Each structure stands twice: as C-alpha cells, then as structure tokens.
Amino acid sequence: MMNEVCLDLQKNKSTPREPSGEAAAKKKKKGGVSCPYYRQEPMSDFKNKLLLEAMDMEQIVTAGKQAKACPYYSTRYAIPLAELVVLPYNTLLHKSTREACGIKLDGNIVIIDEAHNLLETINNIHSVEVTGSQLLRAFSQLTQYENRYRSRLKAKNLLYIKQILYILSCLVKCIDGKTGIPGEQQTTKTVETKLITVNTFLDHSQLDNMNLFKILVYCKEITQVEQKPTDVPSNIPKQQEETVLRSPLMHIEGFLDALTNADKDGRIVVNKQPLVSQSSMKFLLLNPAVHFTDIVKNVKSVIVAGGTMQPIDEFKHQLFHSAGVTPCRIMEYSCGHVIPEENLKAFSVEAGPSGMPLDFTFQSRENPKLLTELGNALVNACQIVPGGIVCFFPSYDYQRLVYTHWERSGTLIQIGKKKRIFQEPKRAGFVDKVLDEYTKCVQKNVLSSAGSQTGAILFCVVGGK
C-alpha cells in the first residue's frame, strides 16, 4: 500500500509554490497532491551528504525529513557512487529485487555475515506460496479490467492479458479439479496434500505449452515502467493498461517465475481444502546453488562469515561446488571456540523423571502431560546445577505455551525456589538489562523470601534476540 501511494504521489506534478484558498481545495478534491519530499534538487544535495558519512536507516530518515528530501530515493541515487553498501539478505540474494534497487555485483566484493543462515534463507526467499483466494481475486480483477478497457487496449496487451487469464484459470483448476473457471466452483469434495515435480505440475495444469518466460518478461517490463525512479518527478510515465497488472498479479508472478526452475531443483506442494479459497500451491526450492551462482560468477570474491559455520562441508558443497567453484579456489580461516573442548558435553534425554518419553514431535508437543514431565525434569536440573541454566524453545509461541502451563501447574514455583527466573524480553532494547541481571545472579547467590536461590534460569528462543 505504501508503494502504491508513493507512486501515485510521484505521478502528480509538483508546483513551485503551494496553492492556497480555492485553488488548494480544488487540487485536494481532484487528488492532485504531490509528494513534498520527492524533489530533484533537495534529493541531489542529500545524496551527496549520504556519501560523506555513514548513517544507519533511522538516521537517514531523520536527516531526510530535515532536508525535505526523500531518504529512500536519495539513498538509491547514492548507490552507484558508494564504496560500501549494507543491505539485507533478501535484497542481495533475490535477483529481481537486487536489480530493481540498482545493486550491481560486477567486480565487487560481497561479504555475507551470519552466513550459517544462508542456505535456509536462499530456499525461503525463492519458495513461493499462492492461495486460492489470491488466484480468485486476481482473475476477477483482471477480467473486470479486460471487459472495461478492451476497446482501448493494443492487440499485444490484450493477447497477454488473455494468456494470463488462461494461466490463472489453469492454476485454479489444479486446486479445484472441476471447471477451472474461478467463481463458478467455490467448493471441492477432495481434501488432500501431494508433493509433485515441476514438470508433472506443468503437465497436470496444462501449462506445459505456455511460454512462461515471455509472459514474465512482459510483466517485468510493466513493473519497471511503474517503479523506475526518474530524474524529473513529473516525467514518470503512467499508462492505464499497465497500472492494473501491478498489484493483483505481483505475488502470482513470483510463483510463475518459480515454475521456470529446472525440474530437479524444486518441488510443488498442492494443498486441496474444502473451499477453493483456502486451498494453496507452494513451490519449494531444493537447490540453493541455482540462485547463488549469479553472485559467485559476477563478483570479485565472496566472503562468508559466521560464528557457527561448522560443519562446513555441506555448506561448501551446496553453495560453491554446485555453483562451479573448484575446491582450490575456496580458502578457509577459523578461530578456536570460546569454550574449550574439554568444557563441553552434549547429550540427549529421551525420557523424563517418571519414565515418560520426551516426544516433541508436532503432533504431541502440546500434550499437558508431556509439558509437566518436561517441567519436572527441569526442576531436577535446577536442584543440581549450581550456576546458570539457559533453556531454549523453538519459537516464541511455544515458549509462551509452555510457560503458561508451568504457571498453572506450579512448576515455576518449584523452579523459583532454586533459580531466579528470567525471560527473553519482547523488546530488543531490554535485552542487555536482562542479560546483566541474569549474569549477576549466576555469579552471586541471591536470597529471597522463597528460600535460598543459587543462580538463575533464562527462558529464550533459538534465533531470537
């Protein structure tokens, strides 16, 4: 929604001075309000300021408001002249996003921090899910557009619109199994989930004879015309036939792009539900090297860094060897761990104090008896561990579920008799305070009305704050 409003504000011509009185009222009524920050001269000056000192995102926004210059476009204008560009994973690893932001890799050095997340991140970025509701909405909107503007559309645009409508109807048929015409059949008796190859999906959906590459090029050209910033705000081109395709089909365009992957590099999950609107189809990327190859081939060098990179053999094979990088070109550097090997012991516990199996599979992990058994095991651990205990949960939701159960069952009271209890704060600004207090309790016994406490216990989330 922010993107849409931004582009609409750029469309309107800016005037040397703001109108007043009756003129201002007419301009507001007609929707002719322009963006006060999208002005060429202030943005050019602000771009130069950005190149003189390093600022984080919040500082750039504040300085942009003071300079009456758009911080977003000013930053984009500064990219070609910058020596260092810091950006999120998604922007770097997603080719179309990278190109839209003007990030050029040729001859540069790419440094990826926290690289232990890299494989999972690439797979997640390029795994796309489309729901039946999105397909129905896109088909409805595009059909209405075609009916309204048919006489004003060029033959080429009308042809592509009809092809996109055909594709949407074929996709609906995959989760409907009936007519494939969105709106005519809203329910299906079949409820199933199946995993199939890309080629099988294209064959079943009757899209194997469609040139998805040409359709994607057409959509990409429209998107570039709509989103490309220009030197003069009033010169941004706007065509009615291009505007409609931007919003309804943006997400579905990503799914069609995923279908152009090689058959061996991904799978399709088709999930059929009683209502077509609740059904979905998802592309799962299996080979992250496909989308990392562009980066490896176009840059001068790639540096991946992280504190938990070991074991690194799988990482090298999936990202570098599969991208055509020979082993002799890969150099490794590793420091010793902060914990000496003799001070580390890892083992798993398969049953609780009463002998109940600790089965935390998805189907049973919310079982109250299981949560009580886990709590009893933790109470026993608190009895014998003299200092600190850190207890990790797989997610914030599961941490909240377990913690609430232990409050009701009295487990927290038992733990509190031996350890002072801390929780990972929801706001990042309180993390240091919690860690400092936890450390003090670990280093020094704390006396309370509950009895003698020896140390502390901290409940937190894997990959959290």
N, C-alpha and C positions, 0 to 999 in steps of 0.2 A: 504493500500500500504506500509506503514511503517513497519507493522508486517511482510509482505511478504519479504521485503528487509532484515529485521533483521534476519529472519530465514535462508535466503539464505546465508548471510554473516557468520552465525554460522556454516553452513554446510562445508565451506571450511576450510581446515587445516591451522592453524597458524604456521609459521616457526620461529625459534629462532631469525633470523635476516632477514630484508627485502632484497629481491633480487635487483640487480641493473643491468643496461645495458640491454643486450639482454634477460636475464632471466626475468627481470621485464616486458619487452614488451610482451613476450610470456605469462606470467601469466595474464597480463591485457587483452590480446586478448582472452584467454580461459575463462575469467570471474572468475579467481581464487583468487580474492581479499577477504581477510578475515577481520573481524571487529577488529580494533585496540584496542577497549575498552572491548571486551569480552575475558578477560584473567583471569584465575583462581586465580593466586596469588594476583594481584592487587585488584580484587573484594573481596577476602577474607579479605585483610587488610582494605579495605574501609568499608566493612560490620561492622568490629569492631569499626571503627570510628563513624559510624552511631548510634551505641548503646551507645556511650559515651555522646552525646549531641543531643538536639532536634533541628532539622533543618526543614525549610519548603521546598517545592518542588523546588523552584528556587535555594535555597542554596545548595540542594543536587546535582542538575545538575551541578552547577558551581564547587563544590568540586570534583565531579566525573570526570569532564574534566581535572582538575588539577592533579588528581591522576591517570589518564589514565585508569579508571575503569568504567564499565557500571553502571550508577546510578540506572537503572531500576532493573537489576538482583541482584545487591548488596543489594538493599532495600528488594527484595523478600527473599534473603538469611537471612536477619536480622529479619524477621518477627517471626520465632519460639522463638527467644531469647528476643524479645521486651516485655516490660511491658505495653506499651501504643502504640496502632496503630490507627492513624487517617486516615479515608478513606471516600470516597464519599458514598452517599446513595446507588447508583446503585451497587457498589461493595459489599456492605453489604447485601442488600436485594435480590439480584439475586443469587440463589444458585450455578449455574454453574460457574458464574464469581467469586464468593467467593471461591469456591473450586479450581479453576484454579490459583488463586493468593495465595493459601496456607493459607487462613484465617480459623482457627479452632475456633469454638464457645464453645466447651466443657468446662464448668466450669468457663467461663469468664463473665465479666460484660459488657453489651452493653449499651452505652449512646447515645441517639439519640437527637441531638439538632434541633431546628426549627421544632419540631415534628408536628406542625399544617399542614405541607405539607405531612405527612407520608401516609395517606390514598390515596391521589391522586398520590403520587409517586409510590407506590406499583402497583396501577392499570395501570399507564402509562408504567412502566418497563415491565410488563407481558402482555401488549396489543400489538400484533404484526400485522403489515400490510404487505401483499405481493402483488406486482403489476403483471399484465400480462406480462409486459416487463421482469421482473426478472424470471418468470417461463419459458418464451420462451428462454431466454438466457441460463438458467441452463440446459434445455432439450437439446438444440443444442450442448452445450459444452460437456455434459456428453455422448451424442450419438456419437460425434466425437471421444471421448476418448475410448468408448467401441469398436468402429469399428477398431481403430488403435491398441489397445493393447489386443484384445480379446484372441489371442493365448498365451499371456504371463500372463494372469490373472488366479488365482486359482479359482476353481469351486465356492467356498464360496463367494469370492469377486464378481464374475460375477453374481451370483444369487442376491446379494444385489443390485448391480447396476441396474439390470433389474427391481427389485422391486421399486427402487427409480424412474426410468424412468416411470414406470406404475403410480406411485403416481403423478408425475408431469403432465402426460397426463390427469389424472382424475381431477386435480385441474384446468387445462386449460379448460377442458370441462365444469366446473361449471360456468366460465365466458364467454365461447364461445357458449356452448349449441349445438354444432354440432358434429364434429368427435372426438374432444378431442385430436387430434394429432397436436402438436404445429408446425406451419409453413404451414399447409395445409389450414387453415381457419384463416385469419387475421382480418376479419370484422364480425360484428353481427348486425342484424337489431334491436335487443331488447336493449332498454336503460331503466334500472330500478335499484333501490336500495332496497334491502329487508333485514330484520333482522330475523335470524332463530337460533334455538338452535344448540348446538354442535352435538347432536345425529342426528338431521334432516340433518345437513350438511354432516356428515359422510355417511348417507344413500343415499342422493342425489348424492354425489360424488363417490359412490361405493367404499368407503374406509373402510366401517364397517367390512369387512372381513380381513383387513390388520392388522398385529401386529406392530403397530407403536412403541411400547416400544422396541422391538428387533432391529428395524431399527435405532432408536435413540441411543441405546447402541452401535451399530456398528459405527455410525457417531462419537459418543463421544470417542470411543477408538482411532479412526483415529486422531481426534483433539488432544487428549492427547499425542500421539506419536509425532505429528508435533510441539506442542507448549511447551512441558515439558522441562525446562532447565536442563542440565546435568552438572555434576561436571567437566568433561573434554570436552571442546568445540568440539574436533574432533570426539567425540563418539556419536554425535547426529544422530540417525538412520534416514535414508531417503529411502522411497520406492516409486517407480513411481506410483503405483496404489493408494497410499494414498494421494499423493500430489494433485491430480486433484480434489478431493472431498472437499478440504478445502475452497476455495474461492467461487465457484459458488453456493454452497448449504448452506453456513453458515446462511444466513438470513432465507431461507426457512426451515432450520432445526428448527429454533426458532418457526416458525408457526406450524410445526408438533408437537413440544413439547407442544404448547398451546392447541392443539386438544386432548391431553390426560387428560385435566381437566375434572372434573365431569360436567355433563350436566347442573346442576343448577348453576354452578359457573361462567358461561360466555355465551356470545352470539357471533354469526358470522354475520358480515355485508358484503353482497355480492353486489358489485357495478359494474354493467354492462354498458359499454360505446360502442360507435360505433366501435372503434378499440379495439381489444383484448389487445393490449399492454398498452392501457390507462385504462383498467378495473382493479379491485382490489378486494381483500377479506381481512377482518380485524377481528381478534379475540379481543373482549372486555372483560376484566376481571371484574366481578361483585362482587366477594367476596375476598377482600384483605387478610382476615384471613388465607386463604389456604396457602399462601406463607410466612406468618408471623409466622405460627405455629412452623416451624422448629427452628426459632430463640428463641421463647419463651420456647420450651421444652429442648433445648440444653445448655442454658446459666444459670449462677447462678442467675442473676437478670437482668431486663431491666429497664432502667431509660429513660423516655421520658420527654423532657423539651421544653418549648417554651413560648413566651410572649403572644400568642393569642390562648390558648388552649380551652377556654370556648366557647360554652357549651361542656362539656366533656363526657356526657352520650353516645352520638352516637359513639364517639371515643372509649370508653371502650367496648361498645357492639360489634362493628365491628372488633376490633383487638384482644381484650383479652378474652372476654366472648365466642366469636365464636371459639377461639383457645383452649378452655377448661380451662381457668383460672377462678377460683371461685372468687366471689366478695371479700371474706375475705382476699385474697392474694394481693389485689390492695390497695396501700396506696397513698394518695394524699397530696400534700403540695402546698399551694397557697399564694401568697403575694397580698396585696392590689394594685389596679391600681394607676398609677401615676396621673391620672386625677380623682378628687373626683366626686362621682356620681352626686352631685348637679350642677357640672360644665359641664355636658354633656347633649346634646339634639340631638336626631336623628329623622329626618323626611324625607319623600319623597315628591318631587314636581312633580305633574302629568301633568302640563301644563305650557307653557311659558307666557311672559307678554301679548301677543296678544290672549292668549287662545288656542294656537295650542298644541295638545297633544305631550308630550315628549316621543315618541315611539322609543326606541333604540334597537328594535329587529334587527336581522341580515339583514332582507330584506330592512329596511328603514333607517338604521343608517347613510347612506351616502347621504341622501336627503339634498340638499343645503338649502332648506327652514328650515328643522329641525336644521341644524347646525347654521343657522343665528338666529333662535329662542333661541337656547342654548346660543349663544354669547350674545344676548340681556339680557337674564336672569342673566348672569354673570356680565354684565355691571352694572345692577341694584344692584347686591350684592356688587360690589366694591364701590358703592355710599354710602352704609350704614355701611359696616364693617370697623372699624377704623384701625385695625392692619394688620394681615396677613391672606391670603387665600391660601390653598393648593388644587389644582384641579387635581384629579387622573383620568387617562384614562386606559382602559382595556389592551391596547397594545401600543408598540412604533409606529406601523404602523398607528393605529387610531389617536394617538396623532399628528402625522405628517400631516395626512389628515385634521383634524380639525384646526390645527394651520395655515396651508396653506390657508384654506378657510377664516379664520378670517383675515389673512393678506390682501387678495384680497378684502374682503367686508368692510374693515375699522374698524372692531370690535376691533382689537388690539390697534388701535389709541385711541378709546374710553376708553378702559381699562387702557392704559398707562397714561391717564390724571389723574387717581386716584391712580394707583398702579404701582410700578416698576415691570417689567415682568422678571421672571427667568424661565429657562427650565432645566430639569434634563439633566446633561451632558452625552454624549455618552461614554466618557472615565471615568472609575472609579476613576482615580487619581484626577479629578477636583471636585468630589462630596463635599468634605469638604470646598473647597473655595466657591462654590455656596451657600452652607448652611450658611456659616459665613456671606456672603454678604446679603443673604436674611434675616437673623436674625437681622443684623444691621438696615436694612430698616424697619423691623417690629417694632423695639424698638424706632426708631427715624424717624420722618418725613423727607423726602428728597425733596429739592426744585430743579426743573428742568425747562427748557425752555417751557415744555409742560404745566406748571401750578403747582399747589400745589399737591404733591403726599403724601398720608397718608398710609404708609406701603408698602406691596409688595404682589405679587401673584406668586406662584410657580406651573408650569405645570410639572407633573411627571406621572409615570406609576405604577400601582399596582404590587407589587412583583418585582419592578425594583431595581435600585441602591440606 
